[in-house]
Amino acid sequence: MIILASQSASRRAMLDAAGVTYEALPARVDEAGVKAAMAGASPRDLSDALAEMKAVKVSANAGPVPVLGSDSVVALADGTLLDKPESREEASEHLARMSGGSHELWSAAVIAEHGRPVWRHVERAKLHVRPLSGAFIDRYLDQEWPEIAGCVGCFRIEGPGVQLFSRIEGSHFTILGMPLLPVLGYLRERGWMPA
């Protein structure tokens, strides 16, 4: 068994579908504080640091049980980092900014044991957003808000959010919020899952 340092529904669904035995515990880290302290860092490094912080924090009290932390960061083409929207109005603004452009989504996974990281992997996906009309954004938010309030990028790719995109480059799992295949490979390598 492992511990998932997250309450993310999509990350839990991925582990459930893959047959991973885990317990989900919230990490309760100050993500805003980390982002402020790391201003100017690359989206890759920021996602990695947040995933590590989550894994290490929960691992400090987990004894020998491996703890999986994961985080995702969305960066627009101009370098702007998007956070989870705090209101429907902010979600609408994010979607309008994403409309007709592309953005990168970086998803990191870190496994910690005894309070220190022992493994990490970061993946990038590139998502091309089709031009979105104001009317479409309104209808989309009527359907998806507030469920997407916890989603950086304002979408659930496994649901109506797929309608936002004209093209996607990268792993579906990375877009869901965790580079699952490398995580599973490491769990098998360590003997925590059948090989």
C-alpha positions in Angstrom: 0.0 0.0 0.0 1.0 3.6 -0.6 -0.3 6.9 0.5 -1.5 9.5 -2.0 -0.8 13.0 -0.6 -3.9 14.4 -2.3 -7.7 14.4 -2.3 -7.8 15.0 -6.1 -10.7 13.1 -7.6 -8.9 12.6 -10.9 -5.7 11.3 -9.2 -7.7 8.9 -7.0 -9.6 7.7 -10.1 -6.4 7.0 -12.0 -5.0 4.9 -9.1 -8.3 3.1 -8.6 -8.5 2.2 -12.3 -4.9 1.0 -12.3 -5.5 -1.3 -9.2 -3.2 0.5 -6.9 -3.9 0.0 -3.2 -3.6 3.4 -1.5 -4.9 5.7 1.2 -5.5 9.3 0.3 -4.5 12.0 2.8 -4.5 15.7 2.1 -1.1 17.3 2.3 -2.4 20.8 3.2 0.6 22.7 1.9 0.7 26.5 1.3 0.8 26.3 -2.5 0.4 30.1 -2.8 3.4 30.6 -0.5 5.5 28.2 -2.5 4.6 29.9 -5.8 5.4 33.3 -4.3 8.8 32.0 -3.0 9.6 30.5 -6.4 8.5 33.5 -8.5 10.4 33.3 -11.8 10.9 29.5 -11.6 10.0 27.4 -14.6 6.6 25.7 -14.6 8.4 22.4 -14.7 10.4 23.2 -11.6 7.4 24.6 -9.8 5.2 21.5 -10.4 8.1 19.3 -9.2 8.6 21.4 -6.0 4.9 21.3 -5.2 4.7 17.6 -5.7 7.8 17.1 -3.5 6.5 19.3 -0.8 3.2 17.3 -0.6 5.0 14.0 -0.6 7.6 15.0 2.0 5.1 16.6 4.3 2.8 13.6 4.5 5.8 11.2 4.5 7.3 12.8 7.6 4.5 11.0 9.6 4.0 7.9 7.5 6.9 5.8 8.7 8.1 3.4 6.0 5.0 3.7 3.8 5.8 5.3 0.5 4.0 8.6 -0.1 3.1 9.8 -3.6 2.8 13.6 -4.1 1.7 15.1 -7.4 1.0 18.5 -8.8 0.2 20.2 -12.1 1.0 23.7 -13.4 -0.5 25.4 -16.5 1.6 28.0 -18.3 0.1 30.1 -21.1 2.2 30.8 -24.2 3.2 34.2 -22.8 4.5 32.5 -19.6 1.6 33.4 -17.4 0.9 30.7 -14.8 -2.8 29.9 -14.2 -4.0 29.0 -10.7 -7.3 27.2 -9.9 -10.1 29.7 -10.5 -11.5 31.2 -7.3 -14.8 32.2 -8.9 -16.9 31.6 -12.0 -15.9 35.0 -13.3 -12.2 34.2 -12.9 -12.8 30.9 -14.7 -14.4 32.8 -17.6 -11.4 35.1 -17.7 -9.0 32.1 -17.8 -11.0 30.5 -20.6 -11.1 33.7 -22.6 -7.3 34.1 -22.2 -6.8 30.4 -23.3 -9.1 30.8 -26.3 -7.4 30.3 -29.7 -4.0 29.7 -28.2 -1.9 26.9 -26.7 -0.6 26.2 -23.2 1.7 23.8 -21.5 0.6 21.6 -18.6 3.4 20.2 -16.4 2.5 17.3 -14.1 5.0 16.1 -11.6 5.0 13.0 -9.3 7.4 12.5 -6.3 7.5 9.5 -4.0 8.9 10.1 -0.5 9.9 7.7 2.2 10.8 8.6 5.8 10.3 12.3 5.0 12.6 12.5 2.0 12.1 12.2 -1.8 13.4 9.0 -3.3 11.9 9.2 -6.8 10.5 11.8 -9.2 9.2 12.3 -12.7 7.9 15.3 -14.5 6.0 15.3 -17.9 4.8 18.0 -20.2 1.7 18.1 -22.4 0.8 20.9 -24.8 -2.9 21.7 -25.3 -4.3 23.7 -28.2 -7.5 25.5 -27.4 -9.9 26.2 -30.2 -11.4 29.7 -30.5 -14.1 29.9 -27.8 -17.0 32.3 -28.2 -18.3 34.1 -25.1 -21.6 32.2 -25.5 -19.8 28.9 -25.5 -17.8 29.8 -22.4 -21.1 30.8 -20.6 -22.8 27.5 -21.6 -19.7 25.5 -20.6 -19.5 27.2 -17.2 -23.3 26.6 -16.7 -22.6 22.9 -17.1 -19.2 22.7 -15.4 -19.1 25.3 -12.6 -18.4 24.8 -9.7 -17.0 21.3 -10.4 -14.0 22.8 -12.2 -13.2 25.2 -9.4 -10.4 22.8 -8.3 -9.0 22.3 -11.8 -6.1 24.4 -13.0 -6.9 25.3 -16.6 -10.7 25.2 -15.9 -11.3 21.8 -17.4 -11.9 18.2 -16.8 -10.5 16.5 -19.9 -12.5 13.3 -19.0 -15.7 15.3 -19.4 -17.1 18.3 -21.3 -13.7 20.0 -21.0 -12.5 18.0 -24.0 -14.6 20.3 -26.1 -12.2 23.2 -25.4 -9.4 21.6 -27.5 -8.5 21.3 -31.2 -5.3 19.3 -30.5 -3.5 17.7 -27.6 0.1 16.6 -27.5 1.2 14.4 -24.6 0.0 11.7 -22.2 -3.7 11.6 -21.3 -2.6 10.8 -17.7 -0.4 13.8 -17.5 -3.3 16.0 -18.5 -5.5 14.3 -15.9 -2.9 15.5 -13.3 -0.2 12.8 -12.8 2.3 11.0 -15.0 0.7 7.6 -14.2 2.8 5.2 -16.3 6.2 6.2 -14.8 4.6 6.0 -11.3 3.3 2.5 -12.0 6.7 1.5 -13.4 8.4 2.7 -10.2 5.9 0.9 -7.9 6.6 -2.3 -9.8 10.3 -1.8 -9.7 10.2 -1.5 -5.9 7.9 -4.5 -5.6 4.9 -2.5 -4.3 2.9 -3.8 -7.2 3.1 -7.1 -9.1 5.6 -7.1 -12.0 
